[in-house]
Structure formats: structure tokens, C-alpha cells
Amino acid sequence: MVNIERILKHNTVALARSFAIHLIVCVVLITIPIILSKAAEWNSPFMGFFTVAGIVGLIFMGFRFPYAILWLRQCKKALRLYPLEFRPHLIQKGKSRNRYGTVFTLRIRDHQPGREPQMKAVNALERHTWPKGVEDGVWVAGDLPFGGVIVVPSNDCLMIMQPEKWDKLAPERDSADFDRVTRARQAGFAKLRIH
């Protein structure tokens, strides 16, 4: 079985480490021209490129990391509310880039035919590559008409997902019993929008 707390801790630490590394690089880029101009009295117009790169990096961080924090928080809620179910097949159908990062289109093979909606998913840490190890099977937590979380056990990757055709599954969500709807709301699936 999968150790949820270990996986959540691993992803939280990885996100914090990524944030710290990006912040250090940006600060170094911004301060290089200041340090060099004072230490060596070197004033080249090209030194401004370092500052610009550092500022662009900070802007990128300010845009990127809030989404990663949101996705990771969403995964934590879902993993604590839903049991994990093993699925032997996860098939990538396509991918696209948007302002959130890379959105993968996928299908999770279910044990019951006809219950395999095509889903959109993003890596909780906003990595842009298809996770390795999915061919060995994945764990899924959630309720597919509302959304869910994929756990890739071989590398602790977390992916948050929702139906690709949200409106198409509206009748199934509308006919869901009170407990399913309440749990989906607590997990935050009603507010989740992966575009």
C-alpha cells in the first residue's frame, strides 16, 4: 500500500526546495551587477541583462508557485477524503501547454467498462514531463465525474485531475447522492478548473 503522508511530505519538501533554488538564482542574478560594479568598478551595459533576467525570474516565480501550492493543497485534501484504488493502466492521450504548465489528457482504465471518462491532469509540482512509472500502474483517489488525484508510486508523483468534458458529466454529478457531493465539495473539486 502507498504511504500517503510520506508522499505528501516528499512533494512539499520538493516544492519548498524548488522555490528556494529559484529564489536564490534570481537574487544572485539581480545582485551580480551591483557587486561587480562596486568591487571591480566594471560598468558594462550587458550587466543589465543579469538584472532583467533576475526580475523576469521573480515574476515567473510569483505566477508559477501559487498554482503549485494550490495543486498540492488540492491533492492533500483529496487524499485525506478518498480511499486509494489501484488502476493498472493510465494512458496518455495528449498534452498541451497553458499558463498553468503542461496539461495532460489521459484515460484511466477502470474495472467497470463505460466508467472511463477522459481526464485532464496537471502535475502538482508543475513538472512538464509525463511521469515515469505509470506503466506499472497508479493509485487513484477521488470520484472521476468530480475529479481526483493520481499517485505514481514509483516516484511519488502527484497529479490533480478533472474530467476533460466537464459539462458532459454534469448529469452524473447532478444525480450523485448527498454524500458524494459533500465529499467532492470538501475536496475542492467543485472549484477546481484545469483549463
C-alpha positions as CSV (number, residue, x, y, z in Angstrom):
1,M,0.0,0.0,0.0
2,V,1.0,3.6,-0.5
3,N,2.2,5.8,2.4
4,I,0.2,9.0,1.8
5,E,1.9,11.1,4.5
6,R,5.4,10.2,3.1
7,I,4.3,11.1,-0.4
8,L,2.8,14.4,0.7
9,K,5.9,15.3,2.7
10,H,8.1,14.4,-0.2
11,N,6.2,16.7,-2.6
12,T,6.0,19.5,0.0
13,V,9.8,19.4,0.5
14,A,10.4,19.2,-3.2
15,L,8.2,22.3,-3.8
16,A,10.0,24.2,-1.0
17,R,13.4,23.2,-2.4
18,S,12.4,24.3,-5.9
19,F,11.2,27.6,-4.6
20,A,14.4,28.2,-2.6
21,I,16.6,27.4,-5.5
22,H,14.7,29.6,-7.9
23,L,14.7,32.5,-5.4
24,I,18.5,32.2,-4.8
25,V,19.2,32.2,-8.5
26,C,17.0,35.2,-9.1
27,V,18.6,37.2,-6.2
28,V,22.1,36.3,-7.4
29,L,21.3,37.4,-10.9
30,I,19.9,40.7,-9.6
31,T,22.9,41.4,-7.3
32,I,25.7,40.4,-9.8
33,P,25.8,43.8,-11.5
34,I,25.8,45.6,-8.1
35,I,28.6,43.5,-6.7
36,L,30.8,43.7,-9.8
37,S,30.3,47.4,-10.3
38,K,31.4,48.1,-6.7
39,A,34.2,45.5,-6.4
40,A,35.8,45.8,-9.8
41,E,34.4,49.1,-11.0
42,W,33.2,47.3,-14.1
43,N,30.3,49.1,-15.8
44,S,29.2,47.3,-18.9
45,P,25.7,47.8,-20.4
46,F,25.5,44.0,-20.7
47,M,25.4,43.7,-16.9
48,G,21.8,44.9,-17.0
49,F,20.8,41.6,-18.6
50,F,21.5,39.9,-15.4
51,T,19.2,42.2,-13.5
52,V,16.5,41.8,-16.1
53,A,16.8,38.0,-16.1
54,G,16.5,38.0,-12.3
55,I,13.4,40.2,-12.3
56,V,11.8,38.1,-15.0
57,G,12.6,35.1,-12.9
58,L,10.9,36.6,-9.8
59,I,7.8,37.5,-11.9
60,F,7.7,33.9,-13.2
61,M,8.0,32.5,-9.7
62,G,5.2,34.8,-8.5
63,F,3.0,33.4,-11.2
64,R,4.1,29.7,-11.1
65,F,4.4,28.8,-7.4
66,P,0.9,29.9,-6.2
67,Y,-0.5,27.3,-8.7
68,A,1.8,24.6,-7.5
69,I,0.8,25.4,-3.9
70,L,-2.9,25.2,-4.9
71,W,-2.4,21.9,-6.7
72,L,-0.5,20.4,-3.8
73,R,-3.1,21.6,-1.3
74,Q,-5.9,20.1,-3.5
75,C,-4.0,16.7,-3.6
76,K,-3.8,16.7,0.2
77,K,-7.5,17.3,0.7
78,A,-8.5,14.6,-1.8
79,L,-6.0,12.0,-0.5
80,R,-7.4,12.5,3.0
81,L,-11.0,12.2,1.9
82,Y,-11.0,9.4,-0.6
83,P,-9.5,5.9,-0.4
84,L,-6.9,4.9,-2.9
85,E,-7.8,2.4,-5.7
86,F,-5.1,0.8,-7.8
87,R,-5.5,1.1,-11.5
88,P,-3.2,-1.0,-13.7
89,H,-3.5,1.3,-16.8
90,L,-3.1,5.0,-17.3
91,I,-3.0,6.1,-21.0
92,Q,-1.8,9.5,-22.1
93,K,-4.0,10.8,-25.0
94,G,-2.3,14.1,-25.5
95,K,-0.8,17.2,-23.8
96,S,-0.9,20.9,-24.2
97,R,0.7,23.9,-22.6
98,N,-1.1,26.8,-21.0
99,R,-0.4,29.4,-18.3
100,Y,-0.6,26.8,-15.6
101,G,2.0,24.5,-17.2
102,T,1.5,21.2,-19.0
103,V,-2.0,19.8,-19.1
104,F,-2.1,16.1,-19.9
105,T,-5.1,14.4,-21.4
106,L,-5.4,10.9,-20.2
107,R,-7.7,7.9,-19.7
108,I,-7.7,5.7,-16.6
109,R,-8.8,2.2,-17.3
110,D,-11.5,1.2,-14.8
111,H,-12.6,-2.3,-13.7
112,Q,-16.1,-1.4,-14.9
113,P,-16.4,-0.7,-18.7
114,G,-18.1,2.6,-19.5
115,R,-16.7,4.4,-16.4
116,E,-13.6,5.7,-18.1
117,P,-14.1,9.4,-18.8
118,Q,-11.2,11.2,-20.4
119,M,-9.5,13.4,-17.9
120,K,-7.2,16.4,-17.8
121,A,-4.4,16.4,-15.3
122,V,-1.5,18.5,-14.1
123,N,1.5,17.6,-12.1
124,A,1.1,19.0,-8.6
125,L,4.7,20.3,-8.7
126,E,4.2,21.7,-12.3
127,R,6.7,19.5,-13.9
128,H,6.2,19.4,-17.6
129,T,7.1,15.7,-18.4
130,W,4.9,12.7,-18.3
131,P,5.7,10.9,-15.1
132,K,7.8,7.8,-15.3
133,G,6.5,4.6,-13.8
134,V,2.8,4.9,-14.9
135,E,3.2,1.7,-16.9
136,D,3.4,-0.2,-13.6
137,G,0.0,1.1,-12.5
138,V,-1.1,4.1,-10.4
139,W,-3.2,4.8,-7.4
140,V,-6.3,7.0,-7.8
141,A,-8.2,8.9,-5.1
142,G,-11.4,10.7,-6.0
143,D,-14.7,10.4,-7.8
144,L,-14.0,10.7,-11.5
145,P,-17.1,12.8,-12.5
146,F,-15.9,15.4,-10.0
147,G,-12.1,15.0,-10.1
148,G,-9.3,13.1,-8.4
149,V,-5.7,12.6,-7.7
150,I,-3.2,10.2,-9.3
151,V,-0.3,8.9,-7.3
152,V,2.5,7.3,-9.2
153,P,4.1,5.0,-6.5
154,S,7.5,4.5,-8.2
155,N,8.4,8.2,-8.0
156,D,5.9,9.8,-5.6
157,C,4.5,12.0,-8.3
158,L,1.1,13.6,-7.6
159,M,-1.3,14.7,-10.4
160,I,-4.6,16.5,-9.9
161,M,-7.2,15.8,-12.5
162,Q,-10.8,16.6,-13.5
163,P,-13.0,15.4,-16.4
164,E,-11.9,16.9,-19.8
165,K,-15.5,17.5,-20.8
166,W,-16.8,18.9,-17.5
167,D,-20.3,19.7,-18.8
168,K,-20.8,16.3,-20.4
169,L,-20.6,14.6,-16.9
170,A,-22.9,17.2,-15.3
171,P,-25.9,14.8,-15.3
172,E,-23.8,12.2,-13.4
173,R,-22.8,14.8,-10.8
174,D,-26.3,16.1,-10.5
175,S,-27.7,12.6,-9.8
176,A,-24.9,11.9,-7.2
177,D,-26.1,11.3,-3.7
178,F,-25.6,13.8,-0.9
179,D,-22.5,12.0,0.5
180,R,-20.7,12.1,-2.9
181,V,-21.5,15.7,-3.5
182,T,-20.4,16.7,0.1
183,R,-17.1,14.9,-0.2
184,A,-16.4,16.4,-3.6
185,R,-17.1,19.9,-2.2
186,Q,-14.8,19.2,0.8
187,A,-12.1,18.0,-1.6
188,G,-12.5,21.3,-3.5
189,F,-13.4,19.6,-6.8
190,A,-16.3,22.0,-7.4
191,K,-13.9,25.0,-7.5
192,L,-11.1,23.2,-9.4
193,R,-10.7,24.2,-13.0
194,I,-7.8,22.9,-15.2
195,H,-8.0,24.7,-18.5
